[in-house]
């Protein structure tokens, strides 16, 4: 076989499943039964993540609201020093 079908050599479940899909997926000319067997072997080799791991991966990260980000950017722009020496391009009437 041209790829590593010993699933122990892959660092993670996702990496092993990607390799199996790359080489065995029916859309790429592979055998569907062999592809399903490979996915089952991978799932047995890499058990499902613990619920604590899943919770930490799907945790919502607190960020600034969009208007606060724009306000911060606007304040930074206002605080920039004024460049002197530019000519005034308007006419006093």
ZAMARGU-4260 file (C-alpha; in steps of 0.2 Angstrom, whole numbers, plus 5000, padded with zeros to 4 digits):
<rodrens>
0) 5000/5000/5000 | 5006/5018/4996 | 5000/5025/5012 | 5002/5020/5031 | 4987/5009/5035
5) 4994/5006/5052 | 4983/5019/5061 | 4995/5019/5076 | 5007/5030/5066 | 4996/5044/5064
10) 4996/5058/5077 | 4977/5060/5079 | 4961/5053/5074 | 4958/5068/5061 | 4975/5065/5053
15) 4971/5046/5051 | 4953/5049/5044 | 4960/5062/5032 | 4973/5049/5025 | 4960/5036/5024
20) 4949/5048/5014 | 4963/5053/5003 | 4967/5035/4998 | 4952/5025/5000 | 4937/5036/4997
25) 4925/5030/4983 | 4925/5047/4974 | 4943/5045/4971 | 4942/5027/4965 | 4943/5017/4981
30) 4932/5003/4987 | 4918/5009/4998 | 4918/4993/5009 | 4937/4995/5012 | 4935/5014/5016
35) 4921/5010/5029 | 4932/4996/5037 | 4947/5009/5038 | 4936/5022/5047 | 4929/5009/5059
40) 4947/5004/5063 | 4952/5022/5065 | 4937/5025/5077 | 4942/5009/5087 | 4961/5015/5088
45) 4956/5033/5093 | 4942/5033/5105 | 4930/5047/5106 | 4936/5063/5115 | 4931/5065/5133
50) 4916/5077/5136 | 4928/5089/5145 | 4939/5090/5130 | 4924/5093/5119 | 4918/5106/5131
55) 4935/5115/5130 | 4936/5115/5111 | 4918/5122/5109 | 4919/5135/5123 | 4914/5152/5118
60) 4929/5165/5119 | 4924/5182/5125 | 4928/5195/5113 | 4924/5214/5111 | 4908/5218/5103
65) 4910/5224/5085 | 4906/5242/5089 | 4919/5242/5103 | 4932/5236/5091 | 4927/5250/5079
70) 4927/5263/5092 | 4944/5258/5098 | 4951/5260/5080 | 4942/5277/5078 | 4950/5283/5095
75) 4967/5277/5089 | 4965/5287/5073 | 4959/5302/5082 | 4974/5301/5094 | 4987/5302/5080
80) 4997/5317/5079 | 4993/5330/5067 | 5005/5332/5053 | 5010/5350/5051 | 5017/5358/5035
85) 5003/5353/5023 | 4996/5367/5013 | 4978/5371/5016 | 4968/5367/5000 | 4953/5378/5002
90) 4949/5396/4998 | 4942/5407/5012 | 4927/5417/5005
</rodrens>
